[in-house]
Amino acid sequence: MNIRKATKNDMPQVLELIQELAIFEKEPDAVVVTVDDLVRDGFSENPLFQCFVAEVENEIIGMALYYYRYKLAKDWTQDEYKEKLLDRVFTSISIFDNVLHDVELIDYSLKRNKTLLEELIRRKLGSI
């Protein structure tokens, strides 16, 4: 598996993953962002979000998109969106480590969220 920063060309696949999550959460009409939105807002001079992708044999199999305040879906508060991501355990630890590495100021909250994510993954894997 290769983890790297996303490019403009990855945005169609990133949007597919966002839509898959919305379908999984039984909210298929919640996604309001488009590929054009992602390209414009993620790759401008002052991007509104950052994104990593995980790929196997040149196929994107996962992503981590992080932002300060970027609306991906209608009617989801930031806390609800975070809860949905954590509940699904959508982001692997290896992708999350890359996100933490990219953030200049890692505060206690981010470290605590990583610990919570690791514990959720352990629980999920233990119940399989």
C-alpha positions as CSV (number, residue, x, y, z in Angstrom):
1,M,0.0,0.0,0.0
2,N,1.2,3.4,-0.9
3,I,0.0,6.5,1.0
4,R,0.6,9.9,-0.7
5,K,-0.9,13.4,-0.9
6,A,-3.8,13.5,-3.3
7,T,-3.6,15.3,-6.6
8,K,-6.2,17.1,-8.7
9,N,-6.5,13.9,-10.8
10,D,-7.5,11.9,-7.7
11,M,-10.6,14.0,-7.0
12,P,-13.1,11.8,-9.0
13,Q,-12.0,8.8,-6.9
14,V,-12.0,10.8,-3.7
15,L,-15.6,12.0,-4.5
16,E,-16.6,8.3,-5.1
17,L,-15.3,7.4,-1.6
18,I,-17.2,10.3,-0.1
19,Q,-20.3,9.2,-1.8
20,E,-19.7,5.6,-0.7
21,L,-19.6,6.8,2.9
22,A,-22.8,8.7,2.5
23,I,-24.5,5.6,1.1
24,F,-23.1,3.5,3.9
25,E,-24.6,6.0,6.4
26,K,-28.0,5.7,4.5
27,E,-27.8,9.3,3.4
28,P,-27.0,9.0,-0.4
29,D,-28.4,12.4,-1.2
30,A,-26.3,14.2,1.5
31,V,-23.2,14.8,-0.6
32,V,-23.3,18.3,-2.2
33,V,-19.7,18.6,-3.2
34,T,-18.6,18.0,-6.8
35,V,-15.3,17.1,-8.4
36,D,-15.0,20.7,-9.6
37,D,-15.5,21.9,-6.0
38,L,-12.9,19.5,-4.7
39,V,-10.3,20.6,-7.4
40,R,-11.0,24.3,-6.9
41,D,-11.1,24.2,-3.1
42,G,-8.3,21.7,-2.5
43,F,-5.7,22.9,-5.0
44,S,-6.0,26.7,-5.0
45,E,-3.3,29.0,-3.7
46,N,-5.0,28.8,-0.2
47,P,-6.6,25.4,-0.2
48,L,-9.6,24.8,2.1
49,F,-8.7,21.2,2.8
50,Q,-5.8,18.7,2.5
51,C,-6.1,15.1,1.3
52,F,-4.1,11.9,1.4
53,V,-5.0,8.8,-0.6
54,A,-4.0,5.1,0.0
55,E,-3.5,3.1,-3.2
56,V,-2.7,-0.5,-4.1
57,E,-1.5,-1.3,-7.6
58,N,-2.4,2.3,-8.6
59,E,-6.0,1.9,-7.4
60,I,-7.2,4.3,-4.7
61,I,-8.7,2.3,-1.9
62,G,-9.0,4.9,0.8
63,M,-8.5,8.5,1.6
64,A,-8.3,11.0,4.5
65,L,-9.5,14.5,3.9
66,Y,-9.0,17.0,6.6
67,Y,-10.1,20.6,6.8
68,Y,-10.8,23.4,9.2
69,R,-14.3,24.0,8.0
70,Y,-15.3,22.5,4.7
71,K,-18.8,21.3,4.0
72,L,-18.9,17.9,2.3
73,A,-22.6,17.1,3.0
74,K,-25.8,18.9,3.9
75,D,-27.2,18.9,7.4
76,W,-24.1,17.4,9.1
77,T,-22.4,19.3,11.8
78,Q,-18.7,18.9,12.2
79,D,-19.2,16.7,15.3
80,E,-21.7,14.5,13.5
81,Y,-19.3,14.1,10.5
82,K,-16.5,13.2,12.9
83,E,-18.7,10.7,14.7
84,K,-19.7,9.1,11.4
85,L,-16.1,8.7,10.4
86,L,-15.1,7.3,13.7
87,D,-18.1,5.0,13.9
88,R,-17.2,3.6,10.4
89,V,-13.5,3.6,11.2
90,F,-13.1,5.0,7.7
91,T,-9.5,6.1,8.1
92,S,-6.7,3.6,8.7
93,I,-4.1,4.4,11.3
94,S,-1.4,4.7,8.6
95,I,-3.4,7.4,6.8
96,F,-4.1,9.2,10.1
97,D,-0.4,9.1,10.9
98,N,0.3,11.0,7.6
99,V,-2.3,13.6,8.5
100,L,-0.7,14.1,11.9
101,H,2.7,14.4,10.3
102,D,1.4,17.1,7.9
103,V,-0.1,19.2,10.7
104,E,2.5,21.6,12.1
105,L,1.0,22.1,15.5
106,I,-0.1,18.7,17.0
107,D,-2.1,19.5,20.1
108,Y,-3.4,17.1,22.8
109,S,-6.8,16.8,21.1
110,L,-5.3,15.4,17.9
111,K,-3.2,12.9,19.8
112,R,-6.2,11.9,21.9
113,N,-8.3,11.4,18.7
114,K,-5.6,9.2,17.3
115,T,-5.6,7.1,20.5
116,L,-9.4,6.8,20.3
117,L,-9.3,5.8,16.6
118,E,-6.7,3.1,17.4
119,E,-8.9,1.8,20.2
120,L,-12.0,1.7,17.9
121,I,-10.0,-0.2,15.3
122,R,-8.8,-2.7,17.9
123,R,-12.4,-3.2,19.0
124,K,-13.7,-3.6,15.5
125,L,-11.0,-6.1,14.6
126,G,-11.6,-8.0,17.8
127,S,-15.3,-8.4,17.0
128,I,-14.7,-9.8,13.5
